[in-house]
Amino acid sequence: MTTKIFRNALTVLFCALLWACNDEPEPLVPEPVGPDNPQPEQPTEPEKPSEPEIKNPRTVLLYIVADNSLGRGDYDSDDLREIHLALADKPIDGRLVVYHSRPGTDTGTHPVLYEIVSSDATQDVELKAYPDDPSVYSTDESRMREVLDDVRQLAQARDYGIIFWSHATGWRSEDGQAKSPMMRSFGDDRRHRMKITTMARTLCGYDNSFIYFDCCLMATAEVFYELRDCAKIIAASGAEVHAEGMPYNITLPYFFTEGEADIEGVAKATFEYYDARTGSDRWSTQTVVETSQLDNLAKATAQLMSQGIEPPANTTKVQSYSPTRSYCIFDMEDYFEQSVGITPEQLETWRTALSSAIIYKAATPKVNGSHSIRRYCGMGCNIVTDPENAFVSGYNELAWWRDVVSRNPFYQK
């Protein structure tokens, strides 16, 4: 009897437990939101601080290296006066910052960085002085990087461009103090220069939309190709330029056009200014290249070189852009036309690549007063007549030699 009662009790307990496990709890109904029962605030993620809007559309850096014969002739001061004159006619939509290395660095006239803000030179705003050791040169990589960093900190913009103002000799150079005037490349700061390879290493990594060389002999394949990753557009002269340089009172507005800077307009206005002159004072060459096309030009030129073409035996018959032939800047198209081993079809393919890279080119019939310019394809180059010549003035260090010229079996003998 007791056992039966115990079994019945266990059965009842088991059923009760089973019912409890299967019984779902009633869902909780939130109380209505009202004045007496406000909605609890939901936690929100903190807002990320927004980047400050950069209103300045463009900053142009005019990098003047004038502790040399140009500065002693006051050509830098003349160009700065032209800039102030241009601003009297029309203000610019942007900021023009000048790095000015002037004569007398060794005696206390240190370089300065300032902004030209109006036609009144007394209103120029000094941004930074560089009162450092005179052993620091404006053609040093460290100084140029310092200035580029300062410009981006002190004159922020959505777009940047550079005008280089000084002496120059194309690719032919060596870092530091030049052994002769023929070995200069960019700049002359108390006879210290900057190699193009050094300039490329310095400039690449900075977001410059254009580079304009207001100096001599920089429109060469070697220079353009070395700097191809440093700016979208590069403008330069194949020949020497007048000491007075570009007419800034005319060209300045083109640097600050809406959208992209009109560098073709700068080059065209400069050429027309000098082309309108008469006699021995009428001379100018201008070239503007699109750097995105330079790799294609290099490939097309390397293809010609790989055929084993032989350079002209007599380079005096090839168009030189300068009466000083030791600068080694020859018209590239004339060079290939006179080389041995190029078919007309190959030359035409190469011309197509060249024309794709050149946005604008122009040349007067003569330069330097009396030097004839019968050919101007817009791009000069060196002619390596012998393998040993590749080691003159560091030519073998250039990317154009490595990627293009050295592919010629003629130089591997």
C-alpha positions, -999 to 999 in steps of 0.1 A, spaced: 0 0 0 28 24 10 47 15 -21 17 22 -43 11 56 -27 48 64 -31 47 55 -68 16 77 -73 33 106 -56 64 102 -79 41 102 -109 23 134 -99 57 150 -92 71 140 -126 40 153 -144 43 186 -125 79 190 -134 72 182 -171 44 208 -172 67 234 -156 94 228 -183 70 231 -212 52 262 -198 65 292 -217 66 325 -198 44 352 -210 63 378 -230 71 410 -213 51 439 -227 69 472 -225 51 499 -207 38 526 -230 61 556 -234 46 588 -220 53 617 -197 54 594 -167 75 568 -184 100 585 -208 120 564 -234 154 557 -220 183 572 -240 202 548 -262 240 549 -260 255 565 -291 289 563 -305 309 595 -303 310 614 -335 344 614 -353 358 649 -357 354 660 -393 385 670 -413 387 708 -416 377 720 -451 406 734 -471 392 764 -489 424 775 -507 422 759 -542 459 761 -550 493 771 -536 521 778 -560 557 778 -547 582 800 -565 615 785 -555 642 811 -563 678 802 -560 695 835 -568 728 837 -548 745 837 -582 750 859 -612 713 862 -618 707 876 -583 736 899 -586 720 912 -618 687 918 -599 668 895 -623 650 880 -593 639 914 -581 627 923 -616 605 891 -617 591 898 -583 582 933 -594 564 918 -624 544 896 -600 533 926 -579 524 943 -612 502 914 -622 483 915 -589 475 951 -594 455 941 -624 437 911 -610 440 892 -577 447 855 -578 424 827 -565 450 809 -544 483 816 -526 517 824 -541 545 816 -517 581 825 -525 612 808 -512 639 834 -519 676 826 -516 693 859 -523 729 871 -529 748 874 -496 740 842 -478 775 840 -465 773 875 -450 740 872 -433 713 876 -460 695 844 -452 668 828 -473 632 835 -464 597 821 -472 570 846 -477 536 851 -493 528 877 -519 493 889 -511 489 921 -531 504 945 -556 522 963 -527 555 946 -519 555 961 -484 525 939 -477 543 906 -483 539 883 -454 570 865 -441 561 829 -432 595 817 -421 631 828 -420 660 803 -424 688 819 -404 709 788 -404 745 778 -411 756 792 -445 769 756 -452 733 747 -459 725 753 -496 692 758 -513 702 731 -537 705 706 -509 679 679 -506 674 686 -469 666 723 -475 643 717 -504 623 691 -484 622 715 -455 607 742 -477 581 718 -493 570 707 -458 568 742 -446 546 752 -476 522 724 -469 520 734 -432 518 771 -437 498 774 -469 476 744 -471 457 739 -504 438 714 -524 464 716 -552 501 724 -554 526 735 -580 562 746 -582 581 771 -603 619 766 -602 639 797 -608 677 796 -612 704 785 -636 702 750 -650 719 727 -675 696 698 -681 708 664 -670 745 672 -670 755 676 -634 769 664 -601 758 671 -566 776 696 -545 802 720 -559 805 718 -597 839 714 -612 830 736 -641 801 757 -653 791 729 -677 782 706 -648 753 723 -631 719 706 -636 694 726 -615 703 756 -594 734 775 -585 737 785 -549 772 798 -545 783 773 -571 765 743 -555 741 724 -577 715 697 -575 715 666 -597 683 656 -614 684 622 -597 685 641 -563 657 664 -574 636 634 -583 642 617 -550 634 650 -532 602 659 -551 585 625 -554 561 619 -526 548 655 -527 515 660 -545 525 686 -571 502 689 -601 529 708 -622 565 718 -623 576 748 -644 613 754 -650 620 790 -654 656 782 -663 677 769 -691 680 736 -710 656 714 -690 633 701 -718 651 668 -722 640 632 -722 665 626 -693 650 653 -671 613 647 -680 617 609 -675 636 612 -642 608 635 -628 579 616 -643 565 606 -609 569 641 -594 542 660 -612 514 655 -638 527 683 -660 562 696 -666 571 726 -686 606 737 -696 628 752 -723 650 731 -746 674 760 -752 688 787 -729 663 812 -717 667 850 -714 681 860 -680 649 880 -674 630 847 -676 593 843 -680 571 875 -681 553 870 -648 531 900 -652 515 882 -682 517 845 -671 508 847 -634 470 844 -639 475 811 -659 489 794 -628 457 801 -609 430 792 -634 399 774 -620 402 737 -620 437 728 -632 465 753 -637 468 763 -674 505 754 -678 501 753 -716 488 788 -714 519 798 -694 543 783 -720 523 798 -749 522 833 -734 559 831 -726 568 820 -762 546 847 -778 561 874 -756 596 866 -769 586 857 -804 571 892 -808 606 907 -803 629 915 -832 665 909 -841 689 889 -818 665 895 -789 638 873 -804 644 839 -790 625 812 -771 618 775 -769 589 760 -748 578 725 -742 550 711 -720 547 673 -714 522 650 -699 542 628 -676 517 599 -677 528 594 -713 565 592 -707 566 555 -699 551 548 -733 577 571 -749 605 553 -730 592 519 -742 590 531 -778 625 545 -776 639 514 -759 624 494 -788 644 514 -812 675 511 -791 671 473 -788 674 471 -826 710 480 -822 709 514 -839 741 532 -844 742 569 -835 753 594 -861 791 593 -866 791 631 -868 769 647 -841 777 682 -854 751 675 -881 724 668 -855 704 698 -842 718 711 -809 695 732 -788 725 752 -775 755 768 -792 775 752 -763 775 717 -777 792 703 -746 758 706 -728 749 675 -749 713 684 -757 703 674 -792 669 673 -809 657 637 -803 638 633 -836 667 646 -857 690 623 -838 669 592 -847 665 603 -883 702 604 -887 709 571 -868 716 539 -887 693 510 -885 659 525 -881 631 518 -906 606 545 -916 578 524 -900 597 522 -867 604 559 -867 567 567 -873 557 545 -844 582 563 -822 569 597 -834 534 587 -823 546 580 -788 565 613 -787 535 634 -799 513 617 -772 537 629 -745 540 665 -757 511 689 -750 527 720 -765 560 729 -782 573 760 -799 606 775 -810 618 806 -827 641 802 -857 671 812 -837 681 812 -800 709 829 -781 710 856 -808 723 836 -837 721 798 -830 698 783 -856 670 761 -846 659 743 -878 644 714 -859 625 714 -826 606 682 -818 601 695 -782 624 672 -765 662 671 -764 685 642 -753 721 632 -750 738 612 -778 760 585 -764 786 579 -792 807 555 -772 800 532 -743 825 551 -721 806 584 -727 778 570 -706 799 576 -675 804 613 -682 788 636 -657 769 606 -642 748 599 -672 748 562 -663 729 571 -631 699 583 -649 667 563 -653 667 571 -691 700 554 -695 690 524 -674 655 519 -689 661 531 -725 696 538 -739 715 510 -723 692 485 -741 712 492 -772 736 463 -780 759 490 -795 767 502 -760 774 467 -747 804 460 -768 
